[in-house]
């Protein structure tokens, strides 16, 4: 069984290899929530996530003979890079099996550390099955992302670092996917101070661990869909669930809208790029799911920062619309010279900055001689947008 001693041994193994990431106070978030919040920034870790801790500790714990043969892992994300880098530091062979749909940037990121990449299967579960079989056939040690006590011990070093920097804390909030991170952190924290509350946060689109914790038995999901791909785990691990039931006080979930707003908040207010999985703890605070922590000292673990830039751009765009800093309108004009100019003059006089405009005269819903104009504008908040709508209604462009 995993215990504090094994986590402390893991901390010694990873010393000088894995970064001791910052633990910093978040004054603006603290003011917003009424909770004294500290952020453990594993998004600034080597490879951009905490996974290097467990991967390195696992490979460091292998026998010389096992390391000589090499290792294999299945992952489309942070675990892949953690195993690849760890193997390269030991100078051993690493094979990473990734789903065929894995983006080229992620594949190249793993290859950068010298690992061999095999694309197999249409999803993680198929890649996982392939990796297990490949490892048996080629005598490679399989490095599981969370169902391994050496891996969990490595992840638990995050907990040791938190208490080393800040002992006067009331709660630690940890993302949950497969459960390896919270199993390790909870074991470390509760062993040193049983009064500290350990709270897990999962994505509502990947409910297996959350539901298993509530029912106190492992159940699996039939479907997983969330922007937090780092915690989009379909099946529950009996191993990590056992530690959670022993040491974790409660588990809650947040949806994709809440996760997206937390990603945008961290980018804009904290100047931090945090992936969906890493932002779930902040999402729980921002959306008032932990009101009972008001006035307490709370550490939130930002587990990773490997954010897909395409998804990030969508989150930013939607966030600007929801915060009334961008506006989209469609109006119908008479299709004749000067109509569009008059419309844009009104917007100019209202200090609305047009960033995109499209003109459609062929829609079958239009009368002959009319055209639809769709305009995207930068605005200065809800009052400014109300002013624009009022002016356009007065001119007959918008109807009540």
C-alpha positions, 0 to 999 in steps of 0.5 A, a space after each residue: 500500500 502507498 504511504 507517506 514514506 513512499 511519497 517522500 522517497 519519490 520526492 527524493 528521486 525526482 529532486 533536481 529533475 522535476 521542477 518545484 512549481 510556484 505556490 502563489 497567492 491569488 488576491 483577485 480570486 480571493 477577493 471575488 470568492 471571499 476565500 483566501 486562495 493559493 494556486 499550485 502552478 503545475 501548468 508551469 511544470 516541465 512538459 507543462 503538467 504534473 504527469 512527469 512526477 509519476 512517470 519519472 518515479 515509476 521509471 526510476 523505481 524499475 530494476 536495471 534489467 527492466 529499464 534496459 528493455 524499455 517502457 511502453 505507455 498509452 496516452 494522447 496527452 500529458 502522460 505521453 510526454 512525461 514518460 517520453 522525457 523520463 525515459 530520455 533522461 535514463 537513456 532508455 527506449 520508450 514507445 508511446 501508443 497514441 490514438 490515430 486521431 491524435 493531433 500532429 502537434 502532440 505526436 511531434 511533442 512526444 517525438 521531441 523527447 526521443 520516444 517512438 510513437 505508434 498510432 493505433 486505435 480510434 480512441 484511448 481505450 483501443 490505444 491502451 489495449 494495443 499498448 498492453 499487448 505490444 508491451 507483452 510481445 516486446 518485453 517492455 514495462 507498461 507505465 500506467 497513467 494512474 493505476 500504479 502505486 509508484 506513479 501515484 507516489 510521484 504525483 503525491 509529491 505535489 502534496 508534500 510541496 504544498 505543505 512545505 510552502 504553506 502549512 496553515 491551510 484548510 483545504 486542497 482542491 484537486 482535479 480528478 480524471 483517473 484519480 492518480 493525482 488526488 490519490 497521491 496528494 490526499 495520501 500525503 496531505 492527510 498523513 501529515 495533517 488529517 484536519 486539511 480537507 481534500 476536495 476533488 473536482 471532475 468534469 460533469 462530462 466525465 462522471 465515472 469517478 464522481 459517481 463512483 465516489 458517491 456510490 462507494 463502488 467503481 462504476 464506468 461511464 458509457 460516454 465521455 464528452 468534455 473540453 477537459 480532455 486531460 480528465 476525460 476518463 471513461 472508466 473508474 480505477 478501483 485502486 485510486 478509488 480506494 485511496 479516494 474513499 479513504 482520504 478524500 472528503 468530497 468530490 464535486 463536478 463542473 460543466 464545460 461552460 464553467 470550465 471555459 469561464 475559468 480558463 478565460 479568467 486564469 488567462 486574463 486575470 492571472 496571466 496563466 495558460 491552464 488547460 481544461 483539466 487544470 482549471 476545474 478547481 478554479 471553476 468550482 470556486 468561481 461558480 460558488 460551489 464551495 461557499 462553505 470555504 469562505 474565510 479559509 486558506 485554500 490551495 487549488 492545484 492547476 494540474 496542467 497547461 497544455 491547452 489546444 490553441 484552437 480550442 483556446 481561441 473558441 473559448 476566448 471568442 465565446 467569452 468576449 460575447 458573454 462578457 458583452 465585449 463583442 456583439 453580433 447582429 444581423 439586419 435586413 437592408 434595402 439592397 441599393 447604393 448607400 444603404 450599407 453606408 448609412 448603417 455603418 455610419 450609425 455604428 461609427 457614431 456609437 463608437 462600435 468597432 466593426 471587426 467583420 461584416 458579411 452581405 447576403 442578398 441570395 437567402 431564400 428567406 429574403 424578399 427580392 431587393 433586400 439583403 441581410 447584413 451580419 456584423 461583428 463588433 467590439 463593444 464596451 459592455 452591456 450598456 454600450 450594446 443596449 445603446 446600439 440596439 436602441 439606436 438601430 431600433 429607432 432607425 428601423 433596423 431592428 424590430 421589437 
